[in-house]
Amino acid sequence: QLTSFRKDVLNWVGGFSPFIFLKALRREFLGFGPWARFVRNHTRLRERVLALIAEHRGSPSGREDILSMLLAVRDEQGEGLADDEIIDQLVTTVLAGHETTAVMLAWALYALHRNPEALGRLRAELATLPGGAQADPEALARLPFLEAVCNETLRLYPPAHVIHRRLKKPLAVLGWELPAGTIVGAGVYATHRLESLYPEPESFRPERFLQRTFSPFEFLPWGGGARRCLGAPFALYELKIVLATILQRHR
């Protein structure tokens, strides 16, 4: 059942076509074409998720997954999320974290294989865990140099280069008086390459994250404040597990 569900998710994620965003082409065309394929995949996935929601509602005790947490959410009036709202949140988690994490994984492999010393150090750290490629995921996630490699990848190749915010009140910045309503941008890419923060900023040096802790104003691949990426812990965990697994199994 799990394999079948994964297949449905992959079909849904991989079935996106730019043509589905053109309203004029949202036609069934006798069951052929990108829109018909998208509707079929979406309907099948929605039915799967609704069945999971019903299962979790029926036996909520002892569950600690994301779906259970969404089911437990209550607003100020004590109302929970509707099924469609839960589906939307799950879809956002899968879709928003799918491509960005995959891109970060590609950059990590690129950077490691251009820096044999870092790759060797990471392989040596992975070799300390019992079980090899079958090592406990929680133990993998706690490896310090593995996390440093992921953070250095995020520093050099942040998934979002600029983070935008609309000012709710006036702000003075370096002599500029910005009125409320102005859209400002925090330059993630530029901040991550400040030599005053990161000596040799163009170099891939994971050890810098072992030598000191950077503040949220210095290292901000996930954004910041109340609108910091909700999926950050999951994305970093996923990145570490997949990267470690690939490097243990393949050369």
Rosetta blueprint (number, residue, H / E / L):
1 Q L
2 L H
3 T H
4 S H
5 F H
6 R H
7 K H
8 D H
9 V H
10 L H
11 N H
12 W H
13 V H
14 G H
15 G L
16 F L
17 S L
18 P H
19 F H
20 I H
21 F H
22 L L
23 K H
24 A H
25 L H
26 R L
27 R L
28 E L
29 F H
30 L H
31 G H
32 F L
33 G L
34 P H
35 W H
36 A H
37 R H
38 F H
39 V H
40 R H
41 N H
42 H H
43 T H
44 R H
45 L H
46 R H
47 E H
48 R H
49 V H
50 L H
51 A H
52 L H
53 I H
54 A H
55 E H
56 H H
57 R H
58 G H
59 S L
60 P L
61 S L
62 G L
63 R L
64 E L
65 D L
66 I H
67 L H
68 S H
69 M H
70 L H
71 L H
72 A H
73 V L
74 R L
75 D L
76 E L
77 Q L
78 G L
79 E L
80 G L
81 L L
82 A L
83 D H
84 D H
85 E H
86 I H
87 I H
88 D H
89 Q H
90 L H
91 V H
92 T H
93 T H
94 V H
95 L H
96 A H
97 G H
98 H H
99 E H
100 T H
101 T H
102 A H
103 V H
104 M H
105 L H
106 A H
107 W H
108 A H
109 L H
110 Y H
111 A H
112 L H
113 H H
114 R L
115 N L
116 P H
117 E H
118 A H
119 L H
120 G H
121 R H
122 L H
123 R H
124 A H
125 E H
126 L H
127 A H
128 T L
129 L L
130 P L
131 G L
132 G H
133 A H
134 Q H
135 A L
136 D L
137 P H
138 E H
139 A H
140 L H
141 A H
142 R L
143 L L
144 P H
145 F H
146 L H
147 E H
148 A H
149 V H
150 C H
151 N H
152 E H
153 T H
154 L H
155 R H
156 L H
157 Y L
158 P L
159 P L
160 A L
161 H L
162 V E
163 I E
164 H E
165 R E
166 R E
167 L L
168 K L
169 K L
170 P L
171 L E
172 A E
173 V E
174 L L
175 G L
176 W E
177 E E
178 L E
179 P L
180 A L
181 G L
182 T L
183 I E
184 V E
185 G E
186 A E
187 G E
188 V H
189 Y H
190 A H
191 T H
192 H L
193 R L
194 L L
195 E L
196 S L
197 L L
198 Y L
199 P L
200 E L
201 P L
202 E L
203 S L
204 F L
205 R L
206 P L
207 E L
208 R H
209 F H
210 L H
211 Q H
212 R L
213 T L
214 F L
215 S L
216 P L
217 F L
218 E L
219 F L
220 L L
221 P L
222 W L
223 G L
224 G L
225 G H
226 A H
227 R H
228 R L
229 C L
230 L L
231 G L
232 A H
233 P H
234 F H
235 A H
236 L H
237 Y H
238 E H
239 L H
240 K H
241 I H
242 V H
243 L H
244 A H
245 T H
246 I H
247 L H
248 Q H
249 R H
250 H L
251 R L
